[in-house]
Amino acid sequence: MSYLVGVLVILGGLLVSIALHEVGHMVPAKKFGVRVSQYMVGFGPTLWSRTRGETEYGLKAIPLGGYVRLVGMYPPGDPRAERKTGRIAELIQSARDASTEEIVPGEEHRAFYNLSAPKKLVVMLGGPFMNLVIAAVLFTAVVVGFGTFGPTTTLASVSQCVLPVGAPSDAECTEGSELAPAAAAGLLPGDTIVEFGGQATTDWDELAALISAAGGTPTDVVVERDGQRVESVVTPVVADRPVLDESGAPVLGSDGEPQTRSVGFLGIGPTQGLQPESVTVVPGMLADRLAQTAQVIVTLPARMVDIAQVALGLEERDPTSVVGPVGVGRFAGEIASAQIDGYDTALRTADLLMMVAGLNIALFAFNLVPLLPLDGGHVVGALYEGARRQVARVRGRPRPAPADTARMMPLAYGVFVVMAAMGAIIAYVDIVRPVQLM
């Protein structure tokens, strides 16, 4: 049951994200006077719909997208131009005709193609921008309300002695071993250090820096134990300890051996848990996720080659390979149902919210790819139209007609077919060769 709950949570998050994406298009379009005839979440057969005003609102059977139908999406073309023949020309003209037929007589001024280039940009960027806002809100809710997973100031272990830096992980204390300062001061696993050297501490990195700087100096320490404040005095010993990089891995010297430095050593190890953060970390998180998502998009062709080889049974699935909606649903189910000590409801909720935030980052970035039928393709059309009009204005020439984006319909259909094929291959591999999250 918990597995199903996780899948339903991620499905609901995806539907809400898609619905708000389309709201991001619809609201500015209506604000600028464009007639919006349909607002639909999903594709395929309509499960439910209701018409309010001039817009039909509905829910369709396949929850993998959505759309708003903006009347007059494509201009009718130049009536003076010679009508071309052939399948591609017919496809382009059919798109123009379908767009023109939607326009209510007397409301030609409300057609989307009559908007200025800046207004078109606002409408087309409104959807992706909404996904970015959703991601920012969810990131904020997680880091402020739950926190990020990492070391805390609650002690998981207290060393009984000071072992040399090169000692094996299973080394034990002997009679001649030097007693570790934390053990000598009576600190115990489960204690939470709340003050060190008179300074309040809630962050492990901050505490570690204070300990490192206090080598050889008697220092007051206050811990919380069973709801009571317990005071003691510790004297961190000066010991050689490995130099670690940002990821926590040892830094190696030119001889290939781990680098060390002399720092204050207490002999404690932290528990891992959620630590509330400041909202100021959210922009950095967004930037990191956007960079990672952009990297995935740029390398998608190569990744799809790997996915195709996995589908053909020619190689094993890379744990870092791209996944689709089926894979994301699996991840959500695993998060909700995993039986891991310490993996409580708060951690599961935070992970599910971060997953929905990640989906919105993906929707934002992928929709900005400059190809029709994606929003980025329409953005390029609006930028091209605006540039032509600016050049004409500078040169004193008549205002050019709206950009004939219908001519890009063959490309749009081709992109759609490629995207559908990619989605089908990824879904198949997610079923037969899934990536295991836990």
C-alpha positions in Angstrom: 0.0 0.0 0.0 2.8 2.5 0.9 4.4 1.8 -2.5 1.1 2.8 -4.2 0.8 5.9 -2.0 4.3 7.0 -3.2 3.3 6.5 -6.9 0.0 8.4 -6.4 1.8 11.3 -4.7 4.2 11.8 -7.5 1.4 11.4 -10.1 -0.6 14.0 -8.3 2.4 16.3 -8.1 3.0 15.9 -11.8 -0.6 16.6 -12.7 -0.7 19.8 -10.5 2.6 20.9 -12.1 1.3 20.4 -15.6 -2.0 22.2 -14.7 -0.1 25.2 -13.3 2.2 25.2 -16.3 -0.8 25.7 -18.5 -2.2 28.3 -16.2 1.1 30.2 -16.8 0.2 30.3 -20.5 -3.5 30.9 -20.1 -3.6 33.8 -17.6 -1.4 36.2 -19.6 -3.0 35.2 -22.9 -6.4 36.1 -21.5 -5.0 39.3 -20.0 -3.8 40.3 -23.4 -7.2 39.6 -25.0 -6.4 36.3 -26.7 -9.4 34.0 -26.9 -8.5 30.7 -25.1 -11.0 28.0 -26.3 -9.6 25.1 -24.3 -7.6 24.4 -21.1 -6.8 20.7 -20.9 -4.6 18.6 -18.5 -3.5 15.4 -20.1 -3.9 14.0 -23.6 -6.2 11.5 -25.3 -9.9 10.9 -24.5 -11.6 13.5 -22.3 -12.6 12.2 -18.9 -14.3 15.4 -17.7 -14.8 18.9 -19.0 -16.8 22.0 -18.3 -17.2 25.2 -20.2 -17.1 28.5 -18.4 -17.3 31.6 -20.4 -15.5 31.0 -23.6 -13.1 28.4 -22.3 -13.6 24.6 -22.0 -11.7 23.2 -18.9 -11.0 19.5 -18.9 -9.1 16.5 -17.8 -7.9 13.9 -20.3 -6.9 10.2 -19.8 -3.2 10.3 -20.3 -1.5 12.5 -17.6 1.7 13.2 -19.5 1.2 16.7 -20.6 -1.4 19.4 -21.3 -2.3 22.3 -23.5 -4.2 25.5 -23.8 -5.7 26.2 -27.2 -4.9 29.8 -28.1 -7.1 31.0 -31.0 -5.2 32.2 -34.0 -1.9 30.6 -33.2 -0.7 30.8 -36.8 -1.2 33.7 -39.2 -3.1 32.9 -42.4 -0.1 33.5 -44.6 0.4 35.9 -47.5 -2.7 35.8 -49.8 -0.6 37.1 -52.7 1.9 34.3 -52.5 1.5 31.4 -55.0 -0.1 28.4 -53.3 2.4 25.5 -53.2 1.6 21.9 -53.6 3.0 18.7 -52.0 2.5 17.0 -48.7 4.6 19.4 -46.7 2.9 22.4 -48.2 -0.5 20.9 -47.5 0.5 20.2 -43.9 1.6 23.8 -43.5 -1.6 25.2 -45.1 -3.8 22.9 -43.0 -2.3 24.3 -39.9 -3.0 27.8 -41.1 -6.6 26.9 -42.1 -7.3 25.2 -38.8 -6.0 28.3 -36.9 -8.1 30.6 -39.0 -11.3 28.6 -38.6 -11.1 28.9 -34.8 -11.3 32.7 -35.0 -14.8 34.0 -34.3 -15.9 36.5 -37.0 -15.3 40.0 -35.8 -12.7 38.9 -33.3 -9.7 38.8 -35.6 -8.0 41.3 -33.3 -8.0 38.7 -30.6 -5.9 36.2 -32.5 -2.6 35.2 -30.9 -0.6 36.0 -34.0 -1.7 39.7 -33.7 0.1 40.1 -30.3 3.3 42.1 -30.2 6.5 40.1 -29.9 7.0 41.0 -26.2 3.5 39.9 -25.3 4.0 36.6 -27.2 7.2 36.0 -25.1 5.3 36.6 -21.9 2.6 34.1 -22.9 5.0 31.4 -24.0 7.5 31.8 -21.1 4.6 31.9 -18.6 4.3 28.1 -18.5 8.0 27.3 -17.9 8.3 30.2 -15.5 5.4 28.7 -13.4 7.4 25.4 -13.2 10.4 27.3 -11.9 8.3 29.1 -9.3 6.9 25.7 -8.2 10.4 24.3 -7.8 11.5 27.3 -5.8 8.5 27.0 -3.5 9.1 23.3 -2.9 12.8 23.8 -2.4 12.0 26.5 0.2 9.4 24.3 1.9 11.9 21.4 2.2 15.0 23.3 3.3 13.2 25.5 5.8 10.4 23.2 6.9 12.3 19.9 6.9 16.0 20.7 6.2 18.7 19.1 4.1 20.1 15.7 5.0 23.6 15.8 6.5 25.6 15.6 9.8 24.0 17.0 12.9 25.4 18.1 16.3 23.9 15.1 17.9 26.6 12.5 18.6 26.4 9.1 17.0 29.7 7.9 18.4 32.3 8.8 21.0 35.8 7.5 20.5 37.5 6.0 23.6 41.0 6.8 22.4 43.1 8.8 19.9 44.1 6.5 17.0 46.9 7.5 14.5 45.7 8.8 11.2 46.8 5.7 9.3 45.1 3.2 11.6 42.8 0.7 10.0 39.0 1.2 10.4 38.7 -1.9 12.7 41.6 -0.8 15.0 40.9 -1.0 18.7 42.1 0.9 21.7 44.9 -0.6 23.8 46.1 0.0 27.3 48.7 2.4 26.1 46.3 4.4 23.9 45.7 8.0 24.7 42.1 8.6 26.0 40.1 10.7 23.6 39.1 14.1 25.0 35.3 13.6 24.5 35.3 10.4 26.4 37.5 11.9 29.1 34.9 14.8 29.5 32.1 12.3 29.8 30.3 12.9 26.5 28.0 10.1 25.4 26.4 8.9 22.2 23.0 10.7 21.9 24.3 13.9 23.4 23.5 17.1 21.4 26.2 19.7 21.6 24.5 23.1 22.0 27.5 25.3 23.0 31.2 25.0 22.4 33.6 27.6 23.9 30.6 29.8 24.8 29.3 29.9 21.3 25.9 28.4 20.4 26.1 25.6 17.8 23.5 24.1 15.6 25.6 23.2 12.6 28.1 20.4 12.4 30.5 22.1 10.0 30.6 25.1 12.3 31.2 22.9 15.4 34.0 21.0 13.6 35.7 24.3 12.8 35.5 25.4 16.4 37.0 22.1 17.6 39.8 22.2 15.0 40.8 25.7 16.2 40.7 24.8 19.9 43.5 22.2 19.9 45.3 22.1 23.2 43.0 24.6 24.8 40.6 23.7 27.7 37.1 24.6 26.4 33.7 24.8 27.9 31.1 22.5 26.2 27.4 22.2 26.9 25.4 19.2 25.7 21.7 18.4 25.9 21.1 15.0 27.4 17.6 13.6 28.1 16.2 17.1 28.0 18.8 18.5 30.5 21.7 20.8 29.9 25.0 19.2 31.0 28.2 21.3 31.2 31.7 20.0 30.9 35.2 21.0 29.9 37.1 19.4 27.1 40.7 19.9 25.8 40.9 18.9 22.2 44.2 17.2 21.5 46.3 18.3 18.5 46.3 15.4 16.1 47.1 14.8 12.5 43.9 14.3 10.5 43.2 13.8 6.7 42.5 16.9 4.6 39.1 16.4 2.9 37.7 18.0 -0.2 34.2 19.4 -0.6 32.7 15.9 -1.2 34.4 14.5 2.0 37.0 12.5 0.1 40.7 12.6 1.2 43.0 14.9 -0.7 46.0 13.1 -2.0 49.5 14.5 -2.2 51.9 14.3 -5.1 53.1 10.9 -3.7 49.6 9.5 -3.8 49.3 9.5 0.0 46.5 11.3 1.8 47.4 14.8 3.0 47.2 15.6 6.7 47.2 18.6 8.9 47.4 19.2 12.6 44.0 20.2 14.1 42.1 19.9 17.3 40.6 16.5 17.8 37.7 15.6 20.1 36.9 12.1 19.1 33.2 12.4 18.2 31.1 11.3 15.2 27.8 13.0 14.2 24.4 11.4 13.5 22.9 12.0 10.0 19.6 13.8 9.8 17.6 16.7 8.4 19.0 20.1 9.3 16.8 23.2 8.7 18.5 25.7 6.4 18.1 29.4 5.6 16.0 30.3 2.6 19.1 31.9 1.1 20.4 28.5 0.0 17.5 28.1 -2.4 18.9 30.1 -5.3 22.1 28.1 -5.2 20.1 24.8 -5.2 18.0 26.0 -8.1 21.1 26.9 -10.1 22.8 23.6 -9.3 19.7 21.6 -10.4 19.3 23.7 -13.5 22.9 23.1 -14.5 22.5 19.4 -13.9 19.3 19.3 -16.0 20.8 21.3 -18.8 23.7 18.8 -18.9 21.3 15.9 -19.2 19.5 17.7 -22.1 22.7 18.4 -23.9 23.9 14.8 -23.6 20.5 13.3 -24.2 21.4 11.9 -27.7 24.3 10.0 -26.3 22.3 8.9 -23.4 19.5 7.6 -25.7 22.1 5.5 -27.6 23.0 3.9 -24.2 19.3 3.3 -23.4 18.7 1.7 -26.9 21.6 -0.7 -26.3 20.1 -1.6 -22.9 16.8 -2.2 -24.5 18.5 -4.5 -27.0 20.2 -6.4 -24.2 23.7 -5.3 -25.4 24.7 -3.7 -22.1 23.7 -3.2 -18.5 21.7 -0.2 -17.3 23.8 2.6 -15.9 22.5 3.6 -12.5 22.8 7.3 -13.5 21.0 6.9 -16.9 18.0 9.0 -17.8 14.6 7.7 -16.6 11.1 8.6 -17.7 7.7 8.8 -15.9 7.7 5.1 -15.2 11.1 5.2 -13.6 10.1 8.3 -11.5 7.0 6.5 -10.3 9.2 3.5 -9.3 11.5 5.9 -7.3 8.5 7.4 -5.5 7.2 3.9 -4.7 10.6 2.9 -3.3 10.9 6.0 -1.2 7.4 5.5 0.3 7.9 1.8 1.0 11.6 1.5 1.9 12.3 -0.3 5.2 15.5 1.4 6.4 16.3 2.3 10.0 16.1 6.0 10.6 14.3 6.7 7.3 11.2 8.2 8.9 8.1 10.0 7.5 9.9 13.4 7.5 12.7 12.1 5.3 10.3 10.3 3.0 8.1 13.5 2.7 11.2 15.7 2.0 12.5 13.3 -0.6 9.1 13.1 -2.4 8.8 16.9 -2.4 12.3 17.2 -3.8 11.4 14.8 -6.5 8.4 16.9 -7.5 10.6 19.9 -7.5 13.1 18.1 -9.7 10.3 17.3 -12.1 9.4 21.0 -12.3 13.0 21.9 -13.0 13.0 19.3 -15.8 9.7 20.8 -17.2 11.2 24.3 -17.1 14.4 23.4 -18.8 13.0 20.9 -21.4 10.2 23.3 -22.5 12.8 25.9 -23.3 14.5 23.7 -25.9 14.2 25.9 -29.0 12.2 23.5 -31.1 8.5 23.3 -31.9 6.1 22.1 -30.5 7.9 23.0 -27.3 7.5 26.5 -25.8 11.1 27.3 -26.7 10.2 26.9 -30.4 7.5 29.6 -30.1 9.9 31.8 -28.1 12.3 31.6 -31.0 9.5 32.6 -33.4 8.5 35.6 -31.3 12.2 36.7 -31.1 12.6 36.4 -34.8 9.4 38.4 -35.4 10.5 41.1 -33.0 13.9 41.3 -34.5 12.4 41.7 -38.0 10.1 44.5 -36.8 13.0 46.3 -35.1 15.1 46.2 -38.2 12.2 47.5 -40.3 11.6 50.3 -37.8 15.2 51.4 -37.9 15.3 51.3 -41.7 12.0 53.2 -42.0 10.2 50.3 -43.7 6.6 49.1 -43.2 5.9 46.9 -40.2 6.4 43.2 -41.3 3.5 40.8 -41.0 3.6 38.3 -38.1 6.1 35.5 -38.4 4.7 32.6 -40.4 5.5 29.9 -37.7 3.1 27.5 -39.5 6.0 26.8 -41.9 7.7 25.0 -39.0 4.9 22.5 -38.6 6.7 19.7 -40.4 9.6 20.1 -38.0 7.2 20.2 -35.1 5.6 16.9 -36.2 9.1 15.4 -36.6 10.1 16.5 -33.1 6.9 15.1 -31.7 7.5 11.7 -33.3 11.1 11.6 -32.0 10.0 12.6 -28.5 7.3 9.9 -28.5 9.8 7.3 -29.7 12.3 8.3 -27.0 9.5 8.2 -24.3 8.4 4.7 -25.4 12.0 3.3 -25.4 12.7 4.8 -21.9 9.4 3.5 -20.6 10.2 0.0 -21.9 13.7 0.0 -20.3 12.3 1.5 -17.0 10.0 -1.6 -16.9 12.4 -4.4 -18.0 15.7 -3.0 -16.7 14.7 -0.5 -14.0 17.1 1.7 -12.0 16.9 0.8 -8.3 16.9 3.8 -6.1 17.2 1.9 -2.8 
